[in-house]
């Protein structure tokens, strides 16, 4: 369901943000409603003819604020950890607070805090490890799926498939990721990760995001990989996660999976009326 239903005005404002190169267009719909369509979302996501992003985030009013996420192909995403951290960082700075509650559509209420090193942490909630909650198409062992390589299935509000490999750089991520995204065991498609255990508290990971493709980083994927590694006994519950775009720190606690790292608000911009008119 699209959150707004009015034609965008001329000079429609947006923000460009990223967490470790995992980049987002953020629209604040609290000030003025915006109309979204699959056509508009895909046009915005085009890195040559639009703005370019891995996910689109739309802010609306909520307990503190509500965020709805969309993938680059126009499909809705239930969770996006790095975008949540980016928006939380900006909103906490704007309000002059160091903690915030965020209602993420499809995931529920998440808590964000500023960290002592100037980063931002968010509790991404409890992982789903039962097959029907991830969801999978049938009752299978989520720690060793009946797929070559025996990947782990995890839900973080969105589905994940994690392969543990000896060398992540040797993987053809574009080919393997695209194949696995549409595996019939995942009725809602899946995010795909390839992870290499560096040590008991250190993982190197690369990610293919459903509806987007290869990204430099992914917050929910990082949480899913950390949970999968801990469940398999490969690491503890607190790990350093090195991605193509940088490092996140994941801590699977009793109250949920916390993710911390840097954020960046790169620029503010406007969409011109001529761009919007060209989509009709």
Order of alpha helices (4+ residues) and beta strands (2+ residues): beta-beta-alpha-beta-beta-beta-alpha-beta-beta-beta-alpha-beta-beta-alpha-beta-beta-beta-alpha-beta-beta-beta-beta-alpha
